[in-house]
């Protein structure tokens, strides 16, 4: 992270690309676990959806990859606009 300055008594930082991907990965990994547990123990039984473990794992992996990319892209977009706004001042 890079120190940008003080705002309201708090230090404001920019996040490096490496830090963004690490944060996004941890966020998505925890979402993967929660999604997998929810599917296995709640969704399948409530809606009577019968899939085997391999099918459920593949679907969860697909959505996890999409989520990781989405998280990273949005973080970089917001970082870009924040940096543009700060440099215009």
PDB file of N, CA, C and O in Angstrom:
ATOM      1  N   UNK A   1       0.836  -1.181   0.000  1.00  0.00           N
ATOM      2  CA  UNK A   1       0.000   0.000   0.000  1.00  0.00           C
ATOM      3  C   UNK A   1       0.879   1.242   0.000  1.00  0.00           C
ATOM      4  O   UNK A   1       1.984   1.245   0.543  1.00  0.00           O
ATOM      5  N   UNK A   2       0.377   2.264  -0.604  1.00  0.00           N
ATOM      6  CA  UNK A   2       1.110   3.503  -0.700  1.00  0.00           C
ATOM      7  C   UNK A   2       0.380   4.577   0.094  1.00  0.00           C
ATOM      8  O   UNK A   2      -0.835   4.731  -0.029  1.00  0.00           O
ATOM      9  N   UNK A   3       1.123   5.318   0.907  1.00  0.00           N
ATOM     10  CA  UNK A   3       0.540   6.366   1.718  1.00  0.00           C
ATOM     11  C   UNK A   3       0.161   7.548   0.834  1.00  0.00           C
ATOM     12  O   UNK A   3       0.996   8.058   0.086  1.00  0.00           O
ATOM     13  N   UNK A   4      -1.085   7.981   0.915  1.00  0.00           N
ATOM     14  CA  UNK A   4      -1.552   9.097   0.110  1.00  0.00           C
ATOM     15  C   UNK A   4      -1.664  10.369   0.940  1.00  0.00           C
ATOM     16  O   UNK A   4      -1.426  11.453   0.406  1.00  0.00           O
ATOM     17  N   UNK A   5      -2.010  10.288   2.208  1.00  0.00           N
ATOM     18  CA  UNK A   5      -2.126  11.477   3.039  1.00  0.00           C
ATOM     19  C   UNK A   5      -3.139  11.285   4.146  1.00  0.00           C
ATOM     20  O   UNK A   5      -3.634  10.178   4.359  1.00  0.00           O
ATOM     21  N   UNK A   6      -3.446  12.353   4.845  1.00  0.00           N
ATOM     22  CA  UNK A   6      -4.394  12.307   5.953  1.00  0.00           C
ATOM     23  C   UNK A   6      -5.749  12.843   5.492  1.00  0.00           C
ATOM     24  O   UNK A   6      -5.829  13.868   4.815  1.00  0.00           O
ATOM     25  N   UNK A   7      -6.814  12.128   5.872  1.00  0.00           N
ATOM     26  CA  UNK A   7      -8.170  12.590   5.616  1.00  0.00           C
ATOM     27  C   UNK A   7      -8.948  12.373   6.905  1.00  0.00           C
ATOM     28  O   UNK A   7      -9.117  11.239   7.352  1.00  0.00           O
ATOM     29  N   UNK A   8      -9.416  13.447   7.492  1.00  0.00           N
ATOM     30  CA  UNK A   8     -10.199  13.337   8.720  1.00  0.00           C
ATOM     31  C   UNK A   8      -9.449  12.651   9.849  1.00  0.00           C
ATOM     32  O   UNK A   8     -10.055  11.952  10.661  1.00  0.00           O
ATOM     33  N   UNK A   9      -8.153  12.841   9.907  1.00  0.00           N
ATOM     34  CA  UNK A   9      -7.365  12.233  10.973  1.00  0.00           C
ATOM     35  C   UNK A   9      -6.920  10.802  10.699  1.00  0.00           C
ATOM     36  O   UNK A   9      -6.249  10.194  11.533  1.00  0.00           O
ATOM     37  N   UNK A  10      -7.284  10.260   9.541  1.00  0.00           N
ATOM     38  CA  UNK A  10      -6.907   8.900   9.182  1.00  0.00           C
ATOM     39  C   UNK A  10      -5.977   8.920   7.975  1.00  0.00           C
ATOM     40  O   UNK A  10      -6.118   9.758   7.084  1.00  0.00           O
ATOM     41  N   UNK A  11      -5.035   7.998   7.955  1.00  0.00           N
ATOM     42  CA  UNK A  11      -4.176   7.871   6.789  1.00  0.00           C
ATOM     43  C   UNK A  11      -4.955   7.173   5.680  1.00  0.00           C
ATOM     44  O   UNK A  11      -5.603   6.155   5.920  1.00  0.00           O
ATOM     45  N   UNK A  12      -4.892   7.714   4.479  1.00  0.00           N
ATOM     46  CA  UNK A  12      -5.548   7.127   3.310  1.00  0.00           C
ATOM     47  C   UNK A  12      -4.457   6.513   2.445  1.00  0.00           C
ATOM     48  O   UNK A  12      -3.428   7.140   2.196  1.00  0.00           O
ATOM     49  N   UNK A  13      -4.682   5.300   1.993  1.00  0.00           N
ATOM     50  CA  UNK A  13      -3.662   4.609   1.213  1.00  0.00           C
ATOM     51  C   UNK A  13      -4.221   4.161  -0.123  1.00  0.00           C
ATOM     52  O   UNK A  13      -5.418   3.915  -0.268  1.00  0.00           O
ATOM     53  N   UNK A  14      -3.326   4.062  -1.094  1.00  0.00           N
ATOM     54  CA  UNK A  14      -3.652   3.435  -2.368  1.00  0.00           C
ATOM     55  C   UNK A  14      -3.231   1.988  -2.258  1.00  0.00           C
ATOM     56  O   UNK A  14      -2.262   1.668  -1.569  1.00  0.00           O
ATOM     57  N   UNK A  15      -3.934   1.136  -2.913  1.00  0.00           N
ATOM     58  CA  UNK A  15      -3.606  -0.275  -2.869  1.00  0.00           C
ATOM     59  C   UNK A  15      -2.841  -0.640  -4.135  1.00  0.00           C
ATOM     60  O   UNK A  15      -3.235  -0.274  -5.243  1.00  0.00           O
ATOM     61  N   UNK A  16      -1.736  -1.369  -3.951  1.00  0.00           N
ATOM     62  CA  UNK A  16      -0.985  -1.830  -5.110  1.00  0.00           C
ATOM     63  C   UNK A  16      -1.784  -2.916  -5.822  1.00  0.00           C
ATOM     64  O   UNK A  16      -2.734  -3.466  -5.265  1.00  0.00           O
ATOM     65  N   UNK A  17      -1.392  -3.216  -7.052  1.00  0.00           N
ATOM     66  CA  UNK A  17      -2.071  -4.279  -7.793  1.00  0.00           C
ATOM     67  C   UNK A  17      -1.912  -5.615  -7.089  1.00  0.00           C
ATOM     68  O   UNK A  17      -2.840  -6.423  -7.060  1.00  0.00           O
ATOM     69  N   UNK A  18      -0.733  -5.847  -6.520  1.00  0.00           N
ATOM     70  CA  UNK A  18      -0.482  -7.102  -5.794  1.00  0.00           C
ATOM     71  C   UNK A  18      -1.401  -7.200  -4.580  1.00  0.00           C
ATOM     72  O   UNK A  18      -1.996  -8.249  -4.332  1.00  0.00           O
ATOM     73  N   UNK A  19      -1.517  -6.110  -3.824  1.00  0.00           N
ATOM     74  CA  UNK A  19      -2.398  -6.112  -2.655  1.00  0.00           C
ATOM     75  C   UNK A  19      -3.856  -6.304  -3.074  1.00  0.00           C
ATOM     76  O   UNK A  19      -4.618  -6.974  -2.376  1.00  0.00           O
ATOM     77  N   UNK A  20      -4.246  -5.720  -4.211  1.00  0.00           N
ATOM     78  CA  UNK A  20      -5.609  -5.879  -4.712  1.00  0.00           C
ATOM     79  C   UNK A  20      -5.922  -7.334  -5.031  1.00  0.00           C
ATOM     80  O   UNK A  20      -6.986  -7.839  -4.674  1.00  0.00           O
ATOM     81  N   UNK A  21      -4.992  -8.007  -5.702  1.00  0.00           N
ATOM     82  CA  UNK A  21      -5.251  -9.408  -6.070  1.00  0.00           C
ATOM     83  C   UNK A  21      -5.240 -10.303  -4.840  1.00  0.00           C
ATOM     84  O   UNK A  21      -5.993 -11.275  -4.786  1.00  0.00           O
ATOM     85  N   UNK A  22      -4.399  -9.996  -3.844  1.00  0.00           N
ATOM     86  CA  UNK A  22      -4.388 -10.784  -2.617  1.00  0.00           C
ATOM     87  C   UNK A  22      -5.706 -10.610  -1.864  1.00  0.00           C
ATOM     88  O   UNK A  22      -6.318 -11.589  -1.437  1.00  0.00           O
ATOM     89  N   UNK A  23      -6.137  -9.363  -1.705  1.00  0.00           N
ATOM     90  CA  UNK A  23      -7.401  -9.112  -1.008  1.00  0.00           C
ATOM     91  C   UNK A  23      -8.571  -9.754  -1.746  1.00  0.00           C
ATOM     92  O   UNK A  23      -9.427 -10.387  -1.128  1.00  0.00           O
ATOM     93  N   UNK A  24      -8.608  -9.592  -3.066  1.00  0.00           N
ATOM     94  CA  UNK A  24      -9.691 -10.177  -3.856  1.00  0.00           C
ATOM     95  C   UNK A  24      -9.681 -11.700  -3.762  1.00  0.00           C
ATOM     96  O   UNK A  24     -10.737 -12.325  -3.676  1.00  0.00           O
ATOM     97  N   UNK A  25      -8.502 -12.290  -3.780  1.00  0.00           N
ATOM     98  CA  UNK A  25      -8.389 -13.748  -3.691  1.00  0.00           C
ATOM     99  C   UNK A  25      -8.896 -14.263  -2.351  1.00  0.00           C
ATOM    100  O   UNK A  25      -9.623 -15.255  -2.302  1.00  0.00           O
ATOM    101  N   UNK A  26      -8.516 -13.596  -1.265  1.00  0.00           N
ATOM    102  CA  UNK A  26      -9.001 -14.004   0.052  1.00  0.00           C
ATOM    103  C   UNK A  26     -10.506 -13.830   0.170  1.00  0.00           C
ATOM    104  O   UNK A  26     -11.195 -14.671   0.748  1.00  0.00           O
ATOM    105  N   UNK A  27     -11.004 -12.750  -0.373  1.00  0.00           N
ATOM    106  CA  UNK A  27     -12.436 -12.503  -0.363  1.00  0.00           C
ATOM    107  C   UNK A  27     -13.176 -13.600  -1.127  1.00  0.00           C
ATOM    108  O   UNK A  27     -14.183 -14.126  -0.654  1.00  0.00           O
ATOM    109  N   UNK A  28     -12.671 -13.935  -2.302  1.00  0.00           N
ATOM    110  CA  UNK A  28     -13.323 -14.950  -3.131  1.00  0.00           C
ATOM    111  C   UNK A  28     -13.165 -16.345  -2.524  1.00  0.00           C
ATOM    112  O   UNK A  28     -14.087 -17.156  -2.596  1.00  0.00           O
ATOM    113  N   UNK A  29     -12.006 -16.630  -1.929  1.00  0.00           N
ATOM    114  CA  UNK A  29     -11.793 -17.939  -1.300  1.00  0.00           C
ATOM    115  C   UNK A  29     -12.784 -18.158  -0.155  1.00  0.00           C
ATOM    116  O   UNK A  29     -13.352 -19.241  -0.018  1.00  0.00           O
ATOM    117  N   UNK A  30     -12.984 -17.137   0.654  1.00  0.00           N
ATOM    118  CA  UNK A  30     -13.956 -17.280   1.744  1.00  0.00           C
ATOM    119  C   UNK A  30     -15.362 -17.420   1.167  1.00  0.00           C
ATOM    120  O   UNK A  30     -16.177 -18.174   1.699  1.00  0.00           O
ATOM    121  N   UNK A  31     -15.651 -16.701   0.083  1.00  0.00           N
ATOM    122  CA  UNK A  31     -16.944 -16.850  -0.586  1.00  0.00           C
ATOM    123  C   UNK A  31     -17.124 -18.242  -1.165  1.00  0.00           C
ATOM    124  O   UNK A  31     -18.230 -18.784  -1.159  1.00  0.00           O
ATOM    125  N   UNK A  32     -16.027 -18.828  -1.672  1.00  0.00           N
ATOM    126  CA  UNK A  32     -16.082 -20.191  -2.215  1.00  0.00           C
ATOM    127  C   UNK A  32     -16.496 -21.180  -1.123  1.00  0.00           C
ATOM    128  O   UNK A  32     -17.380 -22.014  -1.321  1.00  0.00           O
ATOM    129  N   UNK A  33     -15.844 -21.068   0.016  1.00  0.00           N
ATOM    130  CA  UNK A  33     -16.146 -21.986   1.128  1.00  0.00           C
ATOM    131  C   UNK A  33     -17.597 -21.820   1.577  1.00  0.00           C
ATOM    132  O   UNK A  33     -18.313 -22.806   1.751  1.00  0.00           O
ATOM    133  N   UNK A  34     -18.024 -20.580   1.762  1.00  0.00           N
ATOM    134  CA  UNK A  34     -19.409 -20.346   2.178  1.00  0.00           C
ATOM    135  C   UNK A  34     -20.403 -20.834   1.133  1.00  0.00           C
ATOM    136  O   UNK A  34     -21.433 -21.414   1.477  1.00  0.00           O
ATOM    137  N   UNK A  35     -20.102 -20.604  -0.128  1.00  0.00           N
ATOM    138  CA  UNK A  35     -20.975 -21.055  -1.207  1.00  0.00           C
ATOM    139  C   UNK A  35     -21.071 -22.578  -1.248  1.00  0.00           C
ATOM    140  O   UNK A  35     -22.154 -23.148  -1.385  1.00  0.00           O
ATOM    141  N   UNK A  36     -19.921 -23.212  -1.126  1.00  0.00           N
ATOM    142  CA  UNK A  36     -19.889 -24.679  -1.163  1.00  0.00           C
ATOM    143  C   UNK A  36     -20.688 -25.269  -0.006  1.00  0.00           C
ATOM    144  O   UNK A  36     -21.480 -26.191  -0.200  1.00  0.00           O
ATOM    145  N   UNK A  37     -20.481 -24.736   1.199  1.00  0.00           N
ATOM    146  CA  UNK A  37     -21.214 -25.227   2.367  1.00  0.00           C
ATOM    147  C   UNK A  37     -22.708 -24.959   2.237  1.00  0.00           C
ATOM    148  O   UNK A  37     -23.529 -25.808   2.586  1.00  0.00           O
ATOM    149  N   UNK A  38     -23.057 -23.785   1.738  1.00  0.00           N
ATOM    150  CA  UNK A  38     -24.470 -23.448   1.539  1.00  0.00           C
ATOM    151  C   UNK A  38     -25.114 -24.393   0.538  1.00  0.00           C
ATOM    152  O   UNK A  38     -26.229 -24.871   0.750  1.00  0.00           O
ATOM    153  N   UNK A  39     -24.402 -24.660  -0.557  1.00  0.00           N
ATOM    154  CA  UNK A  39     -24.941 -25.571  -1.567  1.00  0.00           C
ATOM    155  C   UNK A  39     -25.120 -26.977  -0.997  1.00  0.00           C
ATOM    156  O   UNK A  39     -26.166 -27.603  -1.170  1.00  0.00           O
ATOM    157  N   UNK A  40     -24.094 -27.455  -0.322  1.00  0.00           N
ATOM    158  CA  UNK A  40     -24.130 -28.834   0.189  1.00  0.00           C
ATOM    159  C   UNK A  40     -25.193 -29.055   1.251  1.00  0.00           C
ATOM    160  O   UNK A  40     -25.875 -30.079   1.247  1.00  0.00           O
ATOM    161  N   UNK A  41     -25.336 -28.095   2.163  1.00  0.00           N
ATOM    162  CA  UNK A  41     -26.174 -28.343   3.333  1.00  0.00           C
ATOM    163  C   UNK A  41     -27.517 -27.621   3.331  1.00  0.00           C
ATOM    164  O   UNK A  41     -28.390 -27.957   4.131  1.00  0.00           O
ATOM    165  N   UNK A  42     -27.703 -26.646   2.459  1.00  0.00           N
ATOM    166  CA  UNK A  42     -28.957 -25.887   2.503  1.00  0.00           C
ATOM    167  C   UNK A  42     -29.699 -25.936   1.172  1.00  0.00           C
ATOM    168  O   UNK A  42     -30.825 -26.430   1.116  1.00  0.00           O
ATOM    169  N   UNK A  43     -29.091 -25.434   0.103  1.00  0.00           N
ATOM    170  CA  UNK A  43     -29.789 -25.283  -1.178  1.00  0.00           C
ATOM    171  C   UNK A  43     -30.251 -26.619  -1.742  1.00  0.00           C
ATOM    172  O   UNK A  43     -31.409 -26.775  -2.130  1.00  0.00           O
ATOM    173  N   UNK A  44     -29.330 -27.586  -1.783  1.00  0.00           N
ATOM    174  CA  UNK A  44     -29.691 -28.888  -2.344  1.00  0.00           C
ATOM    175  C   UNK A  44     -30.868 -29.533  -1.641  1.00  0.00           C
ATOM    176  O   UNK A  44     -31.754 -30.089  -2.290  1.00  0.00           O
ATOM    177  N   UNK A  45     -30.884 -29.461  -0.326  1.00  0.00           N
ATOM    178  CA  UNK A  45     -31.964 -30.105   0.424  1.00  0.00           C
ATOM    179  C   UNK A  45     -33.271 -29.308   0.366  1.00  0.00           C
ATOM    180  O   UNK A  45     -34.343 -29.906   0.277  1.00  0.00           O
ATOM    181  N   UNK A  46     -33.208 -27.999   0.413  1.00  0.00           N
ATOM    182  CA  UNK A  46     -34.432 -27.187   0.384  1.00  0.00           C
ATOM    183  C   UNK A  46     -35.130 -27.300  -0.965  1.00  0.00           C
ATOM    184  O   UNK A  46     -36.351 -27.448  -1.021  1.00  0.00           O
ATOM    185  N   UNK A  47     -34.362 -27.230  -2.055  1.00  0.00           N
ATOM    186  CA  UNK A  47     -34.960 -27.242  -3.391  1.00  0.00           C
ATOM    187  C   UNK A  47     -34.943 -28.616  -4.045  1.00  0.00           C
ATOM    188  O   UNK A  47     -35.310 -28.761  -5.211  1.00  0.00           O
ATOM    189  N   UNK A  48     -34.515 -29.624  -3.289  1.00  0.00           N
ATOM    190  CA  UNK A  48     -34.482 -31.005  -3.768  1.00  0.00           C
ATOM    191  C   UNK A  48     -33.721 -31.123  -5.096  1.00  0.00           C
ATOM    192  O   UNK A  48     -34.189 -31.760  -6.040  1.00  0.00           O
ATOM    193  N   UNK A  49     -32.532 -30.492  -5.147  1.00  0.00           N
ATOM    194  CA  UNK A  49     -31.682 -30.541  -6.330  1.00  0.00           C
ATOM    195  C   UNK A  49     -30.645 -31.637  -6.092  1.00  0.00           C
ATOM    196  O   UNK A  49     -29.879 -31.589  -5.130  1.00  0.00           O
ATOM    197  N   UNK A  50     -30.637 -32.602  -6.966  1.00  0.00           N
ATOM    198  CA  UNK A  50     -29.721 -33.727  -6.813  1.00  0.00           C
ATOM    199  C   UNK A  50     -28.555 -33.608  -7.785  1.00  0.00           C
ATOM    200  O   UNK A  50     -28.714 -33.803  -8.990  1.00  0.00           O
ATOM    201  N   UNK A  51     -27.392 -33.288  -7.254  1.00  0.00           N
ATOM    202  CA  UNK A  51     -26.160 -33.278  -8.033  1.00  0.00           C
ATOM    203  C   UNK A  51     -25.118 -34.025  -7.233  1.00  0.00           C
ATOM    204  O   UNK A  51     -25.198 -34.114  -6.008  1.00  0.00           O
ATOM    205  N   UNK A  52     -24.139 -34.561  -7.941  1.00  0.00           N
ATOM    206  CA  UNK A  52     -23.072 -35.225  -7.193  1.00  0.00           C
ATOM    207  C   UNK A  52     -22.031 -34.182  -6.772  1.00  0.00           C
ATOM    208  O   UNK A  52     -22.077 -33.028  -7.200  1.00  0.00           O
ATOM    209  N   UNK A  53     -21.108 -34.608  -5.938  1.00  0.00           N
ATOM    210  CA  UNK A  53     -20.107 -33.707  -5.384  1.00  0.00           C
ATOM    211  C   UNK A  53     -19.264 -33.071  -6.484  1.00  0.00           C
ATOM    212  O   UNK A  53     -18.957 -31.880  -6.425  1.00  0.00           O
ATOM    213  N   UNK A  54     -18.890 -33.866  -7.489  1.00  0.00           N
ATOM    214  CA  UNK A  54     -18.044 -33.368  -8.577  1.00  0.00           C
ATOM    215  C   UNK A  54     -18.749 -32.264  -9.367  1.00  0.00           C
ATOM    216  O   UNK A  54     -18.129 -31.252  -9.695  1.00  0.00           O
ATOM    217  N   UNK A  55     -20.028 -32.443  -9.675  1.00  0.00           N
ATOM    218  CA  UNK A  55     -20.785 -31.432 -10.411  1.00  0.00           C
ATOM    219  C   UNK A  55     -20.898 -30.136  -9.609  1.00  0.00           C
ATOM    220  O   UNK A  55     -20.692 -29.046 -10.143  1.00  0.00           O
ATOM    221  N   UNK A  56     -21.221 -30.262  -8.346  1.00  0.00           N
ATOM    222  CA  UNK A  56     -21.335 -29.086  -7.488  1.00  0.00           C
ATOM    223  C   UNK A  56     -20.018 -28.344  -7.364  1.00  0.00           C
ATOM    224  O   UNK A  56     -19.991 -27.113  -7.357  1.00  0.00           O
ATOM    225  N   UNK A  57     -18.928 -29.086  -7.268  1.00  0.00           N
ATOM    226  CA  UNK A  57     -17.600 -28.484  -7.149  1.00  0.00           C
ATOM    227  C   UNK A  57     -17.240 -27.720  -8.419  1.00  0.00           C
ATOM    228  O   UNK A  57     -16.699 -26.616  -8.348  1.00  0.00           O
ATOM    229  N   UNK A  58     -17.538 -28.303  -9.586  1.00  0.00           N
ATOM    230  CA  UNK A  58     -17.235 -27.645 -10.861  1.00  0.00           C
ATOM    231  C   UNK A  58     -18.012 -26.334 -11.009  1.00  0.00           C
ATOM    232  O   UNK A  58     -17.451 -25.322 -11.431  1.00  0.00           O
ATOM    233  N   UNK A  59     -19.285 -26.353 -10.667  1.00  0.00           N
ATOM    234  CA  UNK A  59     -20.105 -25.147 -10.770  1.00  0.00           C
ATOM    235  C   UNK A  59     -19.584 -24.077  -9.813  1.00  0.00           C
ATOM    236  O   UNK A  59     -19.483 -22.906 -10.180  1.00  0.00           O
ATOM    237  N   UNK A  60     -19.255 -24.480  -8.592  1.00  0.00           N
ATOM    238  CA  UNK A  60     -18.726 -23.541  -7.607  1.00  0.00           C
ATOM    239  C   UNK A  60     -17.396 -22.955  -8.085  1.00  0.00           C
ATOM    240  O   UNK A  60     -17.157 -21.761  -7.910  1.00  0.00           O
ATOM    241  N   UNK A  61     -16.537 -23.765  -8.678  1.00  0.00           N
ATOM    242  CA  UNK A  61     -15.255 -23.275  -9.205  1.00  0.00           C
ATOM    243  C   UNK A  61     -15.458 -22.259 -10.319  1.00  0.00           C
ATOM    244  O   UNK A  61     -14.773 -21.238 -10.362  1.00  0.00           O
ATOM    245  N   UNK A  62     -16.386 -22.530 -11.211  1.00  0.00           N
ATOM    246  CA  UNK A  62     -16.668 -21.608 -12.316  1.00  0.00           C
ATOM    247  C   UNK A  62     -17.100 -20.244 -11.787  1.00  0.00           C
ATOM    248  O   UNK A  62     -16.559 -19.215 -12.191  1.00  0.00           O
ATOM    249  N   UNK A  63     -18.072 -20.240 -10.886  1.00  0.00           N
ATOM    250  CA  UNK A  63     -18.545 -18.978 -10.341  1.00  0.00           C
ATOM    251  C   UNK A  63     -17.491 -18.289  -9.486  1.00  0.00           C
ATOM    252  O   UNK A  63     -17.476 -17.062  -9.400  1.00  0.00           O
ATOM    253  N   UNK A  64     -16.620 -19.050  -8.861  1.00  0.00           N
ATOM    254  CA  UNK A  64     -15.538 -18.466  -8.075  1.00  0.00           C
ATOM    255  C   UNK A  64     -14.550 -17.736  -8.980  1.00  0.00           C
ATOM    256  O   UNK A  64     -14.112 -16.636  -8.646  1.00  0.00           O
ATOM    257  N   UNK A  65     -14.198 -18.320 -10.102  1.00  0.00           N
ATOM    258  CA  UNK A  65     -13.294 -17.656 -11.055  1.00  0.00           C
ATOM    259  C   UNK A  65     -13.899 -16.360 -11.573  1.00  0.00           C
ATOM    260  O   UNK A  65     -13.211 -15.343 -11.667  1.00  0.00           O
ATOM    261  N   UNK A  66     -15.173 -16.394 -11.906  1.00  0.00           N
ATOM    262  CA  UNK A  66     -15.867 -15.193 -12.373  1.00  0.00           C
ATOM    263  C   UNK A  66     -15.868 -14.130 -11.275  1.00  0.00           C
ATOM    264  O   UNK A  66     -15.655 -12.950 -11.553  1.00  0.00           O
ATOM    265  N   UNK A  67     -16.102 -14.534 -10.059  1.00  0.00           N
ATOM    266  CA  UNK A  67     -16.135 -13.605  -8.934  1.00  0.00           C
ATOM    267  C   UNK A  67     -14.769 -12.978  -8.679  1.00  0.00           C
ATOM    268  O   UNK A  67     -14.685 -11.784  -8.393  1.00  0.00           O
ATOM    269  N   UNK A  68     -13.710 -13.754  -8.776  1.00  0.00           N
ATOM    270  CA  UNK A  68     -12.355 -13.237  -8.571  1.00  0.00           C
ATOM    271  C   UNK A  68     -12.031 -12.161  -9.604  1.00  0.00           C
ATOM    272  O   UNK A  68     -11.504 -11.104  -9.259  1.00  0.00           O
ATOM    273  N   UNK A  69     -12.340 -12.427 -10.851  1.00  0.00           N
ATOM    274  CA  UNK A  69     -12.085 -11.455 -11.925  1.00  0.00           C
ATOM    275  C   UNK A  69     -12.921 -10.197 -11.700  1.00  0.00           C
ATOM    276  O   UNK A  69     -12.415  -9.082 -11.825  1.00  0.00           O
ATOM    277  N   UNK A  70     -14.197 -10.376 -11.368  1.00  0.00           N
ATOM    278  CA  UNK A  70     -15.086  -9.240 -11.126  1.00  0.00           C
ATOM    279  C   UNK A  70     -14.573  -8.370  -9.981  1.00  0.00           C
ATOM    280  O   UNK A  70     -14.537  -7.146 -10.100  1.00  0.00           O
ATOM    281  N   UNK A  71     -14.184  -8.986  -8.892  1.00  0.00           N
ATOM    282  CA  UNK A  71     -13.669  -8.264  -7.722  1.00  0.00           C
ATOM    283  C   UNK A  71     -12.432  -7.440  -8.087  1.00  0.00           C
ATOM    284  O   UNK A  71     -12.341  -6.259  -7.753  1.00  0.00           O
ATOM    285  N   UNK A  72     -11.504  -8.065  -8.761  1.00  0.00           N
ATOM    286  CA  UNK A  72     -10.248  -7.403  -9.119  1.00  0.00           C
ATOM    287  C   UNK A  72     -10.490  -6.227 -10.070  1.00  0.00           C
ATOM    288  O   UNK A  72      -9.923  -5.150  -9.886  1.00  0.00           O
ATOM    289  N   UNK A  73     -11.326  -6.434 -11.076  1.00  0.00           N
ATOM    290  CA  UNK A  73     -11.600  -5.378 -12.057  1.00  0.00           C
ATOM    291  C   UNK A  73     -12.260  -4.181 -11.381  1.00  0.00           C
ATOM    292  O   UNK A  73     -11.840  -3.046 -11.610  1.00  0.00           O
ATOM    293  N   UNK A  74     -13.285  -4.405 -10.553  1.00  0.00           N
ATOM    294  CA  UNK A  74     -13.944  -3.284  -9.888  1.00  0.00           C
ATOM    295  C   UNK A  74     -12.989  -2.535  -8.976  1.00  0.00           C
ATOM    296  O   UNK A  74     -13.037  -1.306  -8.922  1.00  0.00           O
ATOM    297  N   UNK A  75     -12.125  -3.237  -8.258  1.00  0.00           N
ATOM    298  CA  UNK A  75     -11.167  -2.566  -7.377  1.00  0.00           C
ATOM    299  C   UNK A  75     -10.230  -1.681  -8.188  1.00  0.00           C
ATOM    300  O   UNK A  75      -9.955  -0.546  -7.799  1.00  0.00           O
ATOM    301  N   UNK A  76      -9.736  -2.196  -9.320  1.00  0.00           N
ATOM    302  CA  UNK A  76      -8.825  -1.407 -10.152  1.00  0.00           C
ATOM    303  C   UNK A  76      -9.543  -0.205 -10.769  1.00  0.00           C
ATOM    304  O   UNK A  76      -8.952   0.870 -10.876  1.00  0.00           O
ATOM    305  N   UNK A  77     -10.811  -0.366 -11.177  1.00  0.00           N
ATOM    306  CA  UNK A  77     -11.581   0.742 -11.747  1.00  0.00           C
ATOM    307  C   UNK A  77     -11.740   1.855 -10.707  1.00  0.00           C
ATOM    308  O   UNK A  77     -11.502   3.024 -11.008  1.00  0.00           O
ATOM    309  N   UNK A  78     -12.138   1.498  -9.498  1.00  0.00           N
ATOM    310  CA  UNK A  78     -12.316   2.506  -8.461  1.00  0.00           C
ATOM    311  C   UNK A  78     -10.989   3.155  -8.081  1.00  0.00           C
ATOM    312  O   UNK A  78     -10.939   4.359  -7.829  1.00  0.00           O
ATOM    313  N   UNK A  79      -9.926   2.377  -8.037  1.00  0.00           N
ATOM    314  CA  UNK A  79      -8.607   2.925  -7.755  1.00  0.00           C
ATOM    315  C   UNK A  79      -8.192   3.922  -8.842  1.00  0.00           C
ATOM    316  O   UNK A  79      -7.641   4.982  -8.545  1.00  0.00           O
ATOM    317  N   UNK A  80      -8.462   3.573 -10.095  1.00  0.00           N
ATOM    318  CA  UNK A  80      -8.122   4.442 -11.227  1.00  0.00           C
ATOM    319  C   UNK A  80      -8.827   5.798 -11.112  1.00  0.00           C
ATOM    320  O   UNK A  80      -8.199   6.847 -11.256  1.00  0.00           O
ATOM    321  N   UNK A  81     -10.146   5.764 -10.851  1.00  0.00           N
ATOM    322  CA  UNK A  81     -10.893   7.015 -10.758  1.00  0.00           C
ATOM    323  C   UNK A  81     -10.497   7.819  -9.519  1.00  0.00           C
ATOM    324  O   UNK A  81     -10.484   9.049  -9.558  1.00  0.00           O
ATOM    325  N   UNK A  82     -10.177   7.141  -8.438  1.00  0.00           N
ATOM    326  CA  UNK A  82      -9.712   7.841  -7.242  1.00  0.00           C
ATOM    327  C   UNK A  82      -8.395   8.558  -7.527  1.00  0.00           C
ATOM    328  O   UNK A  82      -8.212   9.708  -7.128  1.00  0.00           O
ATOM    329  N   UNK A  83      -7.478   7.880  -8.218  1.00  0.00           N
ATOM    330  CA  UNK A  83      -6.193   8.483  -8.552  1.00  0.00           C
ATOM    331  C   UNK A  83      -6.353   9.654  -9.520  1.00  0.00           C
ATOM    332  O   UNK A  83      -5.648  10.656  -9.398  1.00  0.00           O
ATOM    333  N   UNK A  84      -7.275   9.538 -10.483  1.00  0.00           N
ATOM    334  CA  UNK A  84      -7.545  10.642 -11.419  1.00  0.00           C
ATOM    335  C   UNK A  84      -8.081  11.855 -10.687  1.00  0.00           C
ATOM    336  O   UNK A  84      -7.680  12.988 -10.954  1.00  0.00           O
ATOM    337  N   UNK A  85      -9.005  11.599  -9.747  1.00  0.00           N
ATOM    338  CA  UNK A  85      -9.593  12.691  -8.982  1.00  0.00           C
ATOM    339  C   UNK A  85      -8.528  13.372  -8.111  1.00  0.00           C
ATOM    340  O   UNK A  85      -8.496  14.598  -8.004  1.00  0.00           O
ATOM    341  N   UNK A  86      -7.665  12.569  -7.497  1.00  0.00           N
ATOM    342  CA  UNK A  86      -6.633  13.125  -6.636  1.00  0.00           C
ATOM    343  C   UNK A  86      -5.598  13.920  -7.425  1.00  0.00           C
ATOM    344  O   UNK A  86      -5.104  14.939  -6.944  1.00  0.00           O
ATOM    345  N   UNK A  87      -5.269  13.469  -8.618  1.00  0.00           N
ATOM    346  CA  UNK A  87      -4.262  14.182  -9.419  1.00  0.00           C
ATOM    347  C   UNK A  87      -4.824  15.471 -10.021  1.00  0.00           C
ATOM    348  O   UNK A  87      -4.055  16.357 -10.394  1.00  0.00           O
ATOM    349  N   UNK A  88      -6.146  15.591 -10.122  1.00  0.00           N
ATOM    350  CA  UNK A  88      -6.759  16.799 -10.659  1.00  0.00           C
ATOM    351  C   UNK A  88      -6.771  17.932  -9.642  1.00  0.00           C
ATOM    352  O   UNK A  88      -6.957  19.094 -10.002  1.00  0.00           O
ATOM    353  N   UNK A  89      -6.573  17.596  -8.376  1.00  0.00           N
ATOM    354  CA  UNK A  89      -6.610  18.617  -7.313  1.00  0.00           C
ATOM    355  C   UNK A  89      -5.370  19.451  -7.304  1.00  0.00           C
ATOM    356  O   UNK A  89      -5.239  20.353  -6.476  1.00  0.00           O
TER     357      UNK A  89
END
